[in-house]
Every structure is written in C-alpha cells, then in structure tokens.
Amino acid sequence: MIAAIIAIVLGGVGTALVIGWFDQGGRMPVLFLASPVLVVFGIVLLVNSFRPFAMRIDERGILLKHSAKKVRVALGWQYIAHVSVEELPKPKGEKGTATYLTVWPHGGANPGVPQDWVIQRNGWVGYRLIDVEDIREDKDQLSAALSRYAAPIFR
C-alpha cells in the first residue's frame, strides 16, 4: 500500500509539472510524460492492496487465495499431517503474537507461502496461513469447521 501511495504522489507531481510545462510552452523532459501512467499504476496497486482474500475449508482441504500478498494455497487433507489454530509469534519484522491457522504438511513442503511464514517446532515444519483476526469468523467458528472436516489431524 505504501508503494501505491508513493507512486500516486510522484505521478501526481510529475503530471502537474507536465501540465505546467505545456501551459508555459517550454521544453519538457520526455521522462515526465510517464507521470500519468505512474498515477494509474499507483491507483491499480492501491486497489489491489485492499482486495480481500478468499479462504475455504471443506471436505477437500484448505484453499487460500490472497491476491495482494500473491499467495495461493490449495492443500488437500491428505497432504497435511497436522492443522492447528494457535497463538504464535508474528513473522519476522512484526512484534508480538497472534492466533494463526497453521498447517504442518507431510515432509514440511512449502504449500506456496512466503518463507517468513515458516515455523519450526519439535522437528516439524509448519506454515502460518492466516491470522484469525483477518477473517470474519472467530476462532471458535474456525475451530468448529476444522473439527468437522479435519478431525483426525486437527489439534
């Protein structure tokens, strides 16, 4: 989101300079002609940063699509050794703890999430999929869905 705001501001300033140069009839660096494009690019980035993610838990497994973070996870229950909803430290660069939906795939294979979402415990490699605060449903509803569809592997 910060990159989008920076692009919009720089593009807006550049566009104002382009208009000023046209108005004064002076010569203008060709690079400034890209300013309106930068504004549009910034607006697209901003809109994409507010895009909601989609998460589904059903009899087939877990599906998570988060366009803004470029994450797409589709894991069938047969590929997951354990799944949990637990309080964990936030990923690197963030302070504190949060309650996460965490998957522990067989063999520790990355399901398609950024490396800073990795957590290791007792020789197992797990992945934070989503902060429970980021979804509409509360922790109890999420746990109920996991109990229904992933009872043998839900802890």
OpenMM code with the backbone's topology and positions (N, CA, C; nanometers):
from openmm import Vec3, app, unit

residues = "MET ILE ALA ALA ILE ILE ALA ILE VAL LEU GLY GLY VAL GLY THR ALA LEU VAL ILE GLY TRP PHE ASP GLN GLY GLY ARG MET PRO VAL LEU PHE LEU ALA SER PRO VAL LEU VAL VAL PHE GLY ILE VAL LEU LEU VAL ASN SER PHE ARG PRO PHE ALA MET ARG ILE ASP GLU ARG GLY ILE LEU LEU LYS HIS SER ALA LYS LYS VAL ARG VAL ALA LEU GLY TRP GLN TYR ILE ALA HIS VAL SER VAL GLU GLU LEU PRO LYS PRO LYS GLY GLU LYS GLY THR ALA THR TYR LEU THR VAL TRP PRO HIS GLY GLY ALA ASN PRO GLY VAL PRO GLN ASP TRP VAL ILE GLN ARG ASN GLY TRP VAL GLY TYR ARG LEU ILE ASP VAL GLU ASP ILE ARG GLU ASP LYS ASP GLN LEU SER ALA ALA LEU SER ARG TYR ALA ALA PRO ILE PHE ARG".split()
positions = [
    Vec3(0.0822, -0.1177, 0.0000),
    Vec3(0.0000, 0.0000, 0.0000),
    Vec3(0.0875, 0.1252, 0.0000),
    Vec3(0.1987, 0.1213, 0.0696),
    Vec3(0.2877, 0.2374, 0.0739),
    Vec3(0.3438, 0.2667, -0.0649),
    Vec3(0.3816, 0.1601, -0.1372),
    Vec3(0.4334, 0.1789, -0.2733),
    Vec3(0.3280, 0.2438, -0.3622),
    Vec3(0.2026, 0.2068, -0.3439),
    Vec3(0.0941, 0.2651, -0.4237),
    Vec3(0.0797, 0.4142, -0.3958),
    Vec3(0.0861, 0.4506, -0.2698),
    Vec3(0.0721, 0.5917, -0.2342),
    Vec3(0.1897, 0.6726, -0.2884),
    Vec3(0.3102, 0.6170, -0.2782),
    Vec3(0.4279, 0.6845, -0.3321),
    Vec3(0.4142, 0.7037, -0.4832),
    Vec3(0.3697, 0.5993, -0.5537),
    Vec3(0.3524, 0.6085, -0.6988),
    Vec3(0.2490, 0.7146, -0.7351),
    Vec3(0.1395, 0.7204, -0.6605),
    Vec3(0.0354, 0.8192, -0.6884),
    Vec3(0.0879, 0.9611, -0.6652),
    Vec3(0.1592, 0.9817, -0.5557),
    Vec3(0.2124, 1.1149, -0.5248),
    Vec3(0.3145, 1.1583, -0.6294),
    Vec3(0.4115, 1.0703, -0.6590),
    Vec3(0.5128, 1.1061, -0.7591),
    Vec3(0.4499, 1.1290, -0.8969),
    Vec3(0.3544, 1.0424, -0.9317),
    Vec3(0.2859, 1.0599, -1.0592),
    Vec3(0.2055, 1.1873, -1.0642),
    Vec3(0.1414, 1.2221, -0.9533),
    Vec3(0.0638, 1.3460, -0.9468),
    Vec3(0.1515, 1.4693, -0.9601),
    Vec3(0.2660, 1.4690, -0.8909),
    Vec3(0.3588, 1.5815, -0.9014),
    Vec3(0.4125, 1.5919, -1.0440),
    Vec3(0.4519, 1.4778, -1.1007),
    Vec3(0.5017, 1.4776, -1.2386),
    Vec3(0.3974, 1.5257, -1.3373),
    Vec3(0.2734, 1.4846, -1.3178),
    Vec3(0.1654, 1.5276, -1.4064),
    Vec3(0.1422, 1.6780, -1.3938),
    Vec3(0.1488, 1.7302, -1.2728),
    Vec3(0.1342, 1.8751, -1.2539),
    Vec3(0.2466, 1.9498, -1.3251),
    Vec3(0.3684, 1.8969, -1.3182),
    Vec3(0.4806, 1.9600, -1.3887),
    Vec3(0.4608, 1.9553, -1.5403),
    Vec3(0.4104, 1.8423, -1.5902),
    Vec3(0.3841, 1.8300, -1.7342),
    Vec3(0.2830, 1.9347, -1.7778),
    Vec3(0.1759, 1.9489, -1.7024),
    Vec3(0.0727, 2.0476, -1.7364),
    Vec3(0.1319, 2.1882, -1.7320),
    Vec3(0.2149, 2.2159, -1.6306),
    Vec3(0.2790, 2.3474, -1.6207),
    Vec3(0.3693, 2.3758, -1.7392),
    Vec3(0.4486, 2.2773, -1.7797),
    Vec3(0.5372, 2.2973, -1.8938),
    Vec3(0.4579, 2.3179, -2.0227),
    Vec3(0.3504, 2.2419, -2.0393),
    Vec3(0.2671, 2.2610, -2.1585),
    Vec3(0.2067, 2.4011, -2.1589),
    Vec3(0.1613, 2.4454, -2.0426),
    Vec3(0.0979, 2.5758, -2.0310),
    Vec3(0.1967, 2.6891, -2.0621),
    Vec3(0.3202, 2.6737, -2.0209),
    Vec3(0.4216, 2.7759, -2.0423),
    Vec3(0.4896, 2.7639, -2.1792),
    Vec3(0.4630, 2.6566, -2.2499),
    Vec3(0.5199, 2.6373, -2.3826),
    Vec3(0.6682, 2.6046, -2.3809),
    Vec3(0.7170, 2.5585, -2.2671),
    Vec3(0.8591, 2.5264, -2.2557),
    Vec3(0.8884, 2.3825, -2.2942),
    Vec3(1.0163, 2.3531, -2.2961),
    Vec3(1.0576, 2.2148, -2.3245),
    Vec3(1.0483, 2.1335, -2.1969),
    Vec3(1.0170, 2.0109, -2.2146),
    Vec3(0.9954, 1.9249, -2.1005),
    Vec3(1.0723, 1.7945, -2.1193),
    Vec3(1.1313, 1.7427, -2.0122),
    Vec3(1.1956, 1.6116, -2.0235),
    Vec3(1.0916, 1.5047, -2.0607),
    Vec3(1.1278, 1.4178, -2.1510),
    Vec3(1.0364, 1.3137, -2.2001),
    Vec3(0.9939, 1.2208, -2.0863),
    Vec3(1.0808, 1.2045, -1.9878),
    Vec3(1.0511, 1.1158, -1.8756),
    Vec3(0.9217, 1.1558, -1.8032),
    Vec3(0.8933, 1.2858, -1.7988),
    Vec3(0.7735, 1.3315, -1.7290),
    Vec3(0.6445, 1.2895, -1.7998),
    Vec3(0.6525, 1.2486, -1.9256),
    Vec3(0.5324, 1.2009, -1.9949),
    Vec3(0.4811, 1.0706, -1.9345),
    Vec3(0.5669, 1.0016, -1.8613),
    Vec3(0.5265, 0.8765, -1.7964),
    Vec3(0.4525, 0.9021, -1.6647),
    Vec3(0.4463, 1.0244, -1.6196),
    Vec3(0.3833, 1.0568, -1.4913),
    Vec3(0.2364, 1.0151, -1.4833),
    Vec3(0.1541, 1.0451, -1.5843),
    Vec3(0.0147, 0.9987, -1.5749),
    Vec3(0.0048, 0.8459, -1.5672),
    Vec3(0.0952, 0.7772, -1.6341),
    Vec3(0.0971, 0.6298, -1.6270),
    Vec3(0.1307, 0.5864, -1.4856),
    Vec3(0.2222, 0.6570, -1.4206),
    Vec3(0.2590, 0.6257, -1.2828),
    Vec3(0.1405, 0.6455, -1.1886),
    Vec3(0.0592, 0.7464, -1.2123),
    Vec3(-0.0607, 0.7673, -1.1309),
    Vec3(-0.1555, 0.6489, -1.1464),
    Vec3(-0.1798, 0.6076, -1.2692),
    Vec3(-0.2692, 0.4939, -1.2940),
    Vec3(-0.2132, 0.3674, -1.2294),
    Vec3(-0.0816, 0.3451, -1.2444),
    Vec3(-0.0173, 0.2292, -1.1832),
    Vec3(-0.0339, 0.2316, -1.0312),
    Vec3(-0.0183, 0.3487, -0.9690),
    Vec3(-0.0359, 0.3624, -0.8250),
    Vec3(-0.1782, 0.3328, -0.7819),
    Vec3(-0.2750, 0.3781, -0.8615),
    Vec3(-0.4157, 0.3510, -0.8292),
    Vec3(-0.4446, 0.2010, -0.8372),
    Vec3(-0.3908, 0.1352, -0.9388),
    Vec3(-0.4094, -0.0099, -0.9516),
    Vec3(-0.3475, -0.0816, -0.8319),
    Vec3(-0.2269, -0.0421, -0.7910),
    Vec3(-0.1632, -0.1020, -0.6733),
    Vec3(-0.2471, -0.0805, -0.5482),
    Vec3(-0.3004, 0.0389, -0.5331),
    Vec3(-0.3818, 0.0701, -0.4160),
    Vec3(-0.5085, -0.0142, -0.4118),
    Vec3(-0.5757, -0.0267, -0.5243),
    Vec3(-0.6976, -0.1086, -0.5306),
    Vec3(-0.6648, -0.2548, -0.4988),
    Vec3(-0.5554, -0.3055, -0.5548),
    Vec3(-0.5171, -0.4445, -0.5291),
    Vec3(-0.4796, -0.4688, -0.3836),
    Vec3(-0.4262, -0.3670, -0.3167),
    Vec3(-0.3881, -0.3865, -0.1766),
    Vec3(-0.5102, -0.3992, -0.0852),
    Vec3(-0.6257, -0.3495, -0.1292),
    Vec3(-0.7472, -0.3617, -0.0496),
    Vec3(-0.8323, -0.4820, -0.0888),
    Vec3(-0.7860, -0.5581, -0.1849),
    Vec3(-0.8609, -0.6747, -0.2294),
    Vec3(-0.8702, -0.7777, -0.1171),
    Vec3(-0.9872, -0.8284, -0.0916),
    Vec3(-0.9992, -0.9294, 0.0135),
    Vec3(-0.9399, -1.0615, -0.0337),
    Vec3(-0.9120, -1.1450, 0.0622),
    Vec3(-0.8641, -1.2783, 0.0287),
    Vec3(-0.9804, -1.3758, 0.0393),
    Vec3(-0.9614, -1.4911, -0.0188),
    Vec3(-1.0645, -1.5947, -0.0121),
    Vec3(-1.0058, -1.7157, 0.0588),
    Vec3(-1.0801, -1.7688, 0.1531),
    Vec3(-1.0370, -1.8896, 0.2221),
    Vec3(-1.1556, -1.9850, 0.2302),
    Vec3(-1.1278, -2.1111, 0.2019),
    Vec3(-1.2328, -2.2127, 0.2085),
    Vec3(-1.1779, -2.3336, 0.2813),
    Vec3(-1.2551, -2.3853, 0.3734),
    Vec3(-1.2235, -2.5100, 0.4418),
    Vec3(-1.3418, -2.6015, 0.4171),
    Vec3(-1.3155, -2.7146, 0.3520),
    Vec3(-1.4231, -2.8091, 0.3243),
    Vec3(-1.3688, -2.9514, 0.3251),
    Vec3(-1.4484, -3.0453, 0.2742),
    Vec3(-1.4084, -3.1864, 0.2780),
    Vec3(-1.2847, -3.2155, 0.1927),
    Vec3(-1.2510, -3.1274, 0.0999),
    Vec3(-1.1329, -3.1489, 0.0155),
    Vec3(-1.0049, -3.0979, 0.0785),
    Vec3(-1.0139, -2.9942, 0.1624),
    Vec3(-0.8946, -2.9384, 0.2240),
    Vec3(-0.9080, -2.7902, 0.2489),
    Vec3(-0.7946, -2.7202, 0.2394),
    Vec3(-0.7895, -2.5767, 0.2643),
    Vec3(-0.7492, -2.5054, 0.1361),
    Vec3(-0.8235, -2.4015, 0.1018),
    Vec3(-0.7904, -2.3168, -0.0125),
    Vec3(-0.7779, -2.1746, 0.0391),
    Vec3(-0.6648, -2.1103, 0.0090),
    Vec3(-0.6422, -1.9719, 0.0474),
    Vec3(-0.5889, -1.8976, -0.0730),
    Vec3(-0.6587, -1.7914, -0.1132),
    Vec3(-0.6125, -1.7046, -0.2225),
    Vec3(-0.6048, -1.5628, -0.1687),
    Vec3(-0.4847, -1.5077, -0.1711),
    Vec3(-0.4629, -1.3719, -0.1223),
    Vec3(-0.3863, -1.2969, -0.2300),
    Vec3(-0.4605, -1.2278, -0.3173),
    Vec3(-0.4005, -1.1616, -0.4331),
    Vec3(-0.2998, -1.0546, -0.3940),
    Vec3(-0.3307, -0.9774, -0.2907),
    Vec3(-0.2416, -0.8679, -0.2524),
    Vec3(-0.1058, -0.9194, -0.2075),
    Vec3(-0.1021, -1.0349, -0.1417),
    Vec3(0.0249, -1.0920, -0.0963),
    Vec3(0.0793, -1.1965, -0.1929),
    Vec3(0.0088, -1.2152, -0.3048),
    Vec3(0.0484, -1.3114, -0.4077),
    Vec3(0.0659, -1.4523, -0.3497),
    Vec3(-0.0330, -1.4934, -0.2721),
    Vec3(-0.0317, -1.6247, -0.2090),
    Vec3(-0.1526, -1.7025, -0.2591),
    Vec3(-0.1274, -1.8263, -0.3009),
    Vec3(-0.2348, -1.9185, -0.3375),
    Vec3(-0.1978, -2.0543, -0.2832),
    Vec3(-0.2762, -2.1019, -0.1887),
    Vec3(-0.2513, -2.2306, -0.1254),
    Vec3(-0.3737, -2.3185, -0.1477),
    Vec3(-0.3509, -2.4358, -0.2019),
    Vec3(-0.4569, -2.5357, -0.2167),
    Vec3(-0.3994, -2.6665, -0.1631),
    Vec3(-0.4396, -2.7018, -0.0427),
    Vec3(-0.3876, -2.8220, 0.0225),
    Vec3(-0.5004, -2.9190, 0.0524),
    Vec3(-0.4897, -3.0397, -0.0003),
    Vec3(-0.5839, -3.1443, 0.0353),
    Vec3(-0.5476, -3.2002, 0.1717),
    Vec3(-0.6461, -3.2531, 0.2423),
    Vec3(-0.6200, -3.3060, 0.3761),
    Vec3(-0.5148, -3.4163, 0.3742),
    Vec3(-0.5053, -3.4905, 0.2636),
    Vec3(-0.4081, -3.5993, 0.2562),
    Vec3(-0.2634, -3.5500, 0.2589),
    Vec3(-0.2406, -3.4214, 0.2309),
    Vec3(-0.1053, -3.3649, 0.2302),
    Vec3(-0.0685, -3.2977, 0.3627),
    Vec3(-0.1632, -3.2941, 0.4554),
    Vec3(-0.1419, -3.2250, 0.5823),
    Vec3(-0.1293, -3.3270, 0.6950),
    Vec3(-0.0198, -3.3153, 0.7710),
    Vec3(-0.0003, -3.4037, 0.8861),
    Vec3(-0.0787, -3.3529, 1.0069),
    Vec3(-0.0776, -3.2212, 1.0286),
    Vec3(-0.1489, -3.1588, 1.1400),
    Vec3(-0.1973, -3.0215, 1.0956),
    Vec3(-0.3043, -2.9776, 1.1572),
    Vec3(-0.3528, -2.8411, 1.1385),
    Vec3(-0.3905, -2.7896, 1.2765),
    Vec3(-0.3615, -2.6633, 1.3017),
    Vec3(-0.3891, -2.6084, 1.4344),
    Vec3(-0.4306, -2.4616, 1.4246),
    Vec3(-0.4965, -2.4172, 1.5294),
    Vec3(-0.5282, -2.2758, 1.5474),
    Vec3(-0.4642, -2.2401, 1.6805),
    Vec3(-0.3536, -2.1662, 1.6733),
    Vec3(-0.2778, -2.1408, 1.7955),
    Vec3(-0.2095, -2.0055, 1.7925),
    Vec3(-0.1737, -1.9599, 1.9110),
    Vec3(-0.1037, -1.8323, 1.9233),
    Vec3(0.0444, -1.8555, 1.8953),
    Vec3(0.0962, -1.7785, 1.8012),
    Vec3(0.2355, -1.7902, 1.7589),
    Vec3(0.2979, -1.6516, 1.7496),
    Vec3(0.4312, -1.6453, 1.7528),
    Vec3(0.4956, -1.5157, 1.7280),
    Vec3(0.4648, -1.4707, 1.5853),
    Vec3(0.4522, -1.3407, 1.5674),
    Vec3(0.4283, -1.2885, 1.4325),
    Vec3(0.5529, -1.3099, 1.3476),
    Vec3(0.5370, -1.3103, 1.2143),
    Vec3(0.6541, -1.3294, 1.1267),
    Vec3(0.7608, -1.2228, 1.1512),
    Vec3(0.8796, -1.2509, 1.1029),
    Vec3(0.9925, -1.1596, 1.1216),
    Vec3(0.9556, -1.0185, 1.0773),
    Vec3(1.0014, -0.9220, 1.1544),
    Vec3(0.9732, -0.7828, 1.1217),
    Vec3(0.8491, -0.7292, 1.1919),
    Vec3(0.7692, -0.8169, 1.2490),
    Vec3(0.6498, -0.7748, 1.3211),
    Vec3(0.6643, -0.8157, 1.4665),
    Vec3(0.6152, -0.7323, 1.5573),
    Vec3(0.6288, -0.7598, 1.7004),
    Vec3(0.5017, -0.8212, 1.7551),
    Vec3(0.5167, -0.9022, 1.8579),
    Vec3(0.4031, -0.9579, 1.9280),
    Vec3(0.3638, -1.0958, 1.8798),
    Vec3(0.2462, -1.1376, 1.9240),
    Vec3(0.1930, -1.2680, 1.8859),
    Vec3(0.0533, -1.2498, 1.8281),
    Vec3(0.0068, -1.3534, 1.7607),
    Vec3(-0.1287, -1.3537, 1.7051),
    Vec3(-0.1751, -1.4983, 1.6955),
    Vec3(-0.3037, -1.5165, 1.6809),
    Vec3(-0.3596, -1.6503, 1.6647),
    Vec3(-0.3665, -1.6814, 1.5162),
    Vec3(-0.3021, -1.7901, 1.4757),
    Vec3(-0.2908, -1.8267, 1.3348),
    Vec3(-0.3527, -1.9628, 1.3064),
    Vec3(-0.4062, -1.9754, 1.1853),
    Vec3(-0.4377, -2.1054, 1.1292),
    Vec3(-0.3049, -2.1559, 1.0734),
    Vec3(-0.2564, -2.2661, 1.1260),
    Vec3(-0.1248, -2.3176, 1.0896),
    Vec3(-0.1387, -2.4593, 1.0359),
    Vec3(-0.0709, -2.4858, 0.9242),
    Vec3(-0.0692, -2.6216, 0.8689),
    Vec3(0.0713, -2.6786, 0.8813),
    Vec3(0.0766, -2.8082, 0.9034),
    Vec3(0.2011, -2.8819, 0.9162),
    Vec3(0.1982, -2.9919, 0.8099),
    Vec3(0.2444, -2.9616, 0.6873),
    Vec3(0.2358, -3.0601, 0.5782),
    Vec3(0.3320, -3.1771, 0.5988),
    Vec3(0.2963, -3.2915, 0.5397),
    Vec3(0.3863, -3.4063, 0.5406),
    Vec3(0.5169, -3.3662, 0.4734),
    Vec3(0.6284, -3.3956, 0.5339),
    Vec3(0.7582, -3.3652, 0.4748),
    Vec3(0.7973, -3.2191, 0.4828),
    Vec3(0.7122, -3.1334, 0.5392),
    Vec3(0.7450, -2.9921, 0.5545),
    Vec3(0.7460, -2.9128, 0.4256),
    Vec3(0.6860, -2.9661, 0.3182),
    Vec3(0.6853, -2.8976, 0.1886),
    Vec3(0.6086, -2.7661, 0.1974),
    Vec3(0.6682, -2.6602, 0.1423),
    Vec3(0.6038, -2.5291, 0.1435),
    Vec3(0.4824, -2.5315, 0.0513),
    Vec3(0.3646, -2.4981, 0.1054),
    Vec3(0.2441, -2.5005, 0.0220),
    Vec3(0.2290, -2.3788, -0.0697),
    Vec3(0.3253, -2.2881, -0.0669),
    Vec3(0.3185, -2.1706, -0.1536),
    Vec3(0.3057, -2.0397, -0.0780),
    Vec3(0.3642, -2.0347, 0.0395),
    Vec3(0.3585, -1.9127, 0.1199),
    Vec3(0.4986, -1.8531, 0.1324),
    Vec3(0.5078, -1.7243, 0.1669),
    Vec3(0.6402, -1.6634, 0.1845),
    Vec3(0.7206, -1.7331, 0.2944),
    Vec3(0.8510, -1.7311, 0.2819),
    Vec3(0.9395, -1.8009, 0.3758),
    Vec3(0.9278, -1.7480, 0.5184),
    Vec3(0.8908, -1.6212, 0.5363),
    Vec3(0.8814, -1.5701, 0.6731),
    Vec3(0.7554, -1.6182, 0.7451),
    Vec3(0.6712, -1.6956, 0.6785),
    Vec3(0.5544, -1.7552, 0.7424),
    Vec3(0.5862, -1.8926, 0.8008),
    Vec3(0.7099, -1.9369, 0.7889),
    Vec3(0.7516, -2.0698, 0.8354),
    Vec3(0.7671, -2.0696, 0.9868),
    Vec3(0.7293, -2.1798, 1.0484),
    Vec3(0.7525, -2.2008, 1.1909),
    Vec3(0.8035, -2.3431, 1.2086),
    Vec3(0.9025, -2.3600, 1.2957),
    Vec3(0.9574, -2.4926, 1.3217),
    Vec3(0.9373, -2.5270, 1.4684),
    Vec3(0.8954, -2.6518, 1.4918),
    Vec3(0.8713, -2.6971, 1.6286),
    Vec3(0.8857, -2.8491, 1.6346),
    Vec3(0.9654, -2.8971, 1.7271),
    Vec3(0.9835, -3.0410, 1.7519),
    Vec3(1.0167, -3.1189, 1.6247),
    Vec3(1.0983, -3.0612, 1.5400),
    Vec3(1.1377, -3.1280, 1.4162),
    Vec3(1.0370, -3.1159, 1.3033),
    Vec3(0.9237, -3.0524, 1.3273),
    Vec3(0.8212, -3.0331, 1.2247),
    Vec3(0.8337, -2.8939, 1.1654),
    Vec3(0.7985, -2.8814, 1.0391),
    Vec3(0.7947, -2.7516, 0.9726),
    Vec3(0.6490, -2.7188, 0.9435),
    Vec3(0.6038, -2.6037, 0.9955),
    Vec3(0.4665, -2.5607, 0.9747),
    Vec3(0.4627, -2.4252, 0.9067),
    Vec3(0.3442, -2.3872, 0.8635),
    Vec3(0.3270, -2.2608, 0.7909),
    Vec3(0.2046, -2.1879, 0.8436),
    Vec3(0.2246, -2.0615, 0.8825),
    Vec3(0.1124, -1.9766, 0.9231),
    Vec3(0.0351, -1.9427, 0.7951),
    Vec3(-0.0900, -1.9776, 0.7900),
    Vec3(-0.1675, -1.9443, 0.6704),
    Vec3(-0.2381, -1.8110, 0.6837),
    Vec3(-0.3026, -1.7892, 0.7983),
    Vec3(-0.3802, -1.6658, 0.8120),
    Vec3(-0.3941, -1.6302, 0.9594),
    Vec3(-0.3866, -1.5027, 0.9876),
    Vec3(-0.4125, -1.4520, 1.1216),
    Vec3(-0.5644, -1.4564, 1.1412),
    Vec3(-0.6091, -1.5170, 1.2488),
    Vec3(-0.7526, -1.5332, 1.2735),
    Vec3(-0.8227, -1.3976, 1.2814),
    Vec3(-0.7525, -1.2925, 1.3209),
    Vec3(-0.8106, -1.1583, 1.3261),
    Vec3(-0.8470, -1.1060, 1.1875),
    Vec3(-0.7882, -1.1636, 1.0820),
    Vec3(-0.8125, -1.1166, 0.9458),
    Vec3(-0.9360, -1.1786, 0.8809),
    Vec3(-1.0046, -1.2670, 0.9513),
    Vec3(-1.1234, -1.3295, 0.8935),
    Vec3(-1.2474, -1.2874, 0.9720),
    Vec3(-1.3627, -1.2976, 0.9068),
    Vec3(-1.4898, -1.2603, 0.9708),
    Vec3(-1.5246, -1.3531, 1.0853),
    Vec3(-1.5022, -1.4813, 1.0641),
    Vec3(-1.5371, -1.5796, 1.1646),
    Vec3(-1.4397, -1.5719, 1.2810),
    Vec3(-1.4885, -1.6044, 1.3998),
    Vec3(-1.3987, -1.6016, 1.5148),
    Vec3(-1.3258, -1.7359, 1.5283),
    Vec3(-1.2402, -1.7429, 1.6267),
    Vec3(-1.1564, -1.8617, 1.6476),
    Vec3(-1.2420, -1.9864, 1.6704),
    Vec3(-1.3530, -1.9721, 1.7428),
    Vec3(-1.4394, -2.0872, 1.7711),
    Vec3(-1.5049, -2.1410, 1.6441),
    Vec3(-1.5497, -2.0524, 1.5552),
    Vec3(-1.6103, -2.0970, 1.4298),
    Vec3(-1.5072, -2.1652, 1.3399),
    Vec3(-1.3867, -2.1096, 1.3361),
    Vec3(-1.2799, -2.1716, 1.2581),
    Vec3(-1.2467, -2.3091, 1.3138),
    Vec3(-1.2371, -2.3188, 1.4449),
    Vec3(-1.2081, -2.4473, 1.5085),
    Vec3(-1.3197, -2.5480, 1.4825),
    Vec3(-1.4445, -2.5010, 1.4807),
    Vec3(-1.5574, -2.5906, 1.4526),
    Vec3(-1.5493, -2.6445, 1.3102),
    Vec3(-1.5142, -2.5590, 1.2142),
    Vec3(-1.5006, -2.6043, 1.0750),
    Vec3(-1.3869, -2.7053, 1.0628),
    Vec3(-1.2762, -2.6793, 1.1298),
    Vec3(-1.1635, -2.7739, 1.1251),
    Vec3(-1.1984, -2.9046, 1.1952),
    Vec3(-1.2735, -2.8974, 1.3043),
    Vec3(-1.3164, -3.0190, 1.3736),
    Vec3(-1.4066, -3.1036, 1.2844),
    Vec3(-1.4877, -3.0374, 1.2058),
    Vec3(-1.5796, -3.1088, 1.1163),
    Vec3(-1.5061, -3.1752, 0.9994),
    Vec3(-1.4168, -3.1010, 0.9350),
    Vec3(-1.3543, -3.1505, 0.8125),
    Vec3(-1.2166, -3.2132, 0.8335),
    Vec3(-1.1488, -3.1778, 0.9414),
    Vec3(-1.0120, -3.2273, 0.9614),
    Vec3(-0.9937, -3.2866, 1.0993),
    Vec3(-1.0975, -3.3500, 1.1529),
    Vec3(-1.0940, -3.4001, 1.2889),
    Vec3(-0.9703, -3.4860, 1.3218),
    Vec3(-0.9301, -3.5791, 1.2366),
    Vec3(-0.8156, -3.6636, 1.2747),
    Vec3(-0.6827, -3.5883, 1.2844),
    Vec3(-0.6694, -3.4765, 1.2167),
    Vec3(-0.5405, -3.4069, 1.2158),
    Vec3(-0.5465, -3.2716, 1.2861),
    Vec3(-0.6647, -3.2313, 1.3341),
    Vec3(-0.6804, -3.1019, 1.3995),
    Vec3(-0.6422, -3.1126, 1.5465),
    Vec3(-0.5558, -3.0212, 1.5894),
    Vec3(-0.5128, -3.0170, 1.7301),
    Vec3(-0.5476, -2.8842, 1.7890),
] * unit.nanometer
topology = app.Topology()
chain = topology.addChain("A")
for resn in residues:
    res = topology.addResidue(resn, chain)
    for name in ("N", "CA", "C"):
        topology.addAtom(name, app.Element.getBySymbol(name[0]), res)
